[in-house]
């Protein structure tokens, strides 16, 4: 349930991670939840780890591969809520419903088996 506390944590963690990781080119597709610099996958993983530590269920936090009109292939974090899927993206501090992002969703992690990807 996306109550005021959960919404506040979502916003604070999104902003904190966006500010704490220095943007850097892909390092051979190495993903790290604890990167000090990195690309979109590193931001998404860091946000996922921080939200899980804040009490969010892992099955409600899914990484997605999208096509961004400006950035090309890109990774974002989906926060599944009772108010719909919200997108946390390192390219903006705004948290938006997926339909308002302008992104084309390609695939995302499975809710039940995070190592498997679901085509969208």
Secondary structure per residue as TSV (DSSP state, phi and psi in degrees):
chain	resnum	aa	ss	phi	psi
A	1	X	-	360.0	132.2
A	2	X	-	-91.6	79.9
A	3	X	-	-86.2	-178.6
A	4	X	H	-59.4	-39.2
A	5	X	H	-65.9	-45.4
A	6	X	H	-66.7	-39.3
A	7	X	H	-65.6	-38.2
A	8	X	H	-65.6	-43.5
A	9	X	H	-63.3	-42.2
A	10	X	H	-59.0	-47.6
A	11	X	H	-66.1	-45.9
A	12	X	H	-64.0	-42.7
A	13	X	H	-69.7	-41.4
A	14	X	H	-57.5	-49.7
A	15	X	H	-64.6	-44.5
A	16	X	H	-61.0	-47.1
A	17	X	H	-67.8	-41.2
A	18	X	H	-59.1	-31.3
A	19	X	H	-88.6	-25.3
A	20	X	H	-89.4	-21.6
A	21	X	S	-100.1	128.1
A	22	X	E	-81.2	126.0
A	23	X	E	-59.0	135.3
A	24	X	-	-148.5	152.5
A	25	X	-	-63.1	155.9
A	26	X	-	-53.8	134.2
A	27	X	S	-103.7	53.1
A	28	X	S	77.2	30.0
A	29	X	S	61.4	38.1
A	30	X	-	-88.4	124.8
A	31	X	-	-103.1	135.1
A	32	X	-	-143.9	130.6
A	33	X	T	-79.1	-9.2
A	34	X	T	-123.1	27.8
A	35	X	-	-72.6	143.6
A	36	X	S	-91.2	-22.3
A	37	X	E	-142.4	150.2
A	38	X	E	172.4	-171.8
A	39	X	-	-108.3	-168.0
A	40	X	H	-57.0	-35.9
A	41	X	H	-64.3	-37.5
A	42	X	H	-66.6	-39.7
A	43	X	H	-61.9	-47.9
A	44	X	H	-61.2	-43.9
A	45	X	H	-64.7	-42.4
A	46	X	H	-62.7	-42.5
A	47	X	H	-64.3	-42.1
A	48	X	H	-61.4	-47.6
A	49	X	H	-61.2	-44.0
A	50	X	H	-66.0	-39.3
A	51	X	H	-70.2	-36.5
A	52	X	H	-62.6	-43.7
A	53	X	H	-62.5	-27.4
A	54	X	T	-85.6	1.0
A	55	X	T	108.7	0.1
A	56	X	-	-72.7	144.0
A	57	X	-	-73.1	132.5
A	58	X	G	-54.6	-33.8
A	59	X	G	-69.3	-11.5
A	60	X	G	-98.8	3.2
A	61	X	E	-126.9	102.1
A	62	X	E	-121.9	133.3
A	63	X	E	-82.0	138.5
A	64	X	E	-126.5	147.9
A	65	X	E	-99.9	129.0
A	66	X	E	-131.8	166.2
A	67	X	E	-107.5	117.2
A	68	X	E	-95.3	132.5
A	69	X	T	-57.6	-28.5
A	70	X	T	-101.0	-36.5
A	71	X	T	-98.7	-10.9
A	72	X	E	80.6	-147.4
A	73	X	E	-62.2	137.4
A	74	X	E	-154.9	153.5
A	75	X	E	-114.7	139.4
A	76	X	E	-135.1	168.9
A	77	X	E	-107.5	130.8
A	78	X	E	-98.5	127.2
A	79	X	E	-105.6	111.7
A	80	X	E	-83.9	122.9
A	81	X	E	-132.1	171.4
A	82	X	T	-71.1	-8.0
A	83	X	T	-104.1	13.6
A	84	X	E	104.4	176.7
A	85	X	E	-80.5	126.7
A	86	X	E	-109.8	142.6
A	87	X	E	-108.5	126.3
A	88	X	E	-106.7	120.1
A	89	X	-	-131.2	133.9
A	90	X	T	-70.8	-12.1
A	91	X	T	-84.9	-6.3
A	92	X	-	-151.4	150.9
A	93	X	S	-86.9	-10.9
A	94	X	-	-74.2	139.0
A	95	X	-	-103.8	119.1
A	96	X	E	-122.6	150.9
A	97	X	E	-61.2	146.2
A	98	X	G	-54.5	-36.6
A	99	X	G	-69.6	-15.7
A	100	X	G	-100.8	5.2
A	101	X	S	-84.2	-24.8
A	102	X	-	78.9	8.0
A	103	X	-	-92.4	150.3
A	104	X	E	-101.6	118.8
A	105	X	E	-85.0	128.3
A	106	X	E	-102.9	-51.4
A	107	X	E	-157.3	162.9
A	108	X	E	-147.7	164.7
A	109	X	E	-63.8	149.5
A	110	X	-	-73.1	141.2
A	111	X	S	-64.9	-36.1
A	112	X	S	-90.7	-32.0
A	113	X	-	-130.5	87.8
A	114	X	T	-58.1	-20.3
A	115	X	T	-79.0	-11.8
A	116	X	S	-100.5	148.5
A	117	X	E	-115.5	140.4
A	118	X	E	-105.2	127.2
A	119	X	E	-75.2	137.8
A	120	X	-	-109.7	360.0
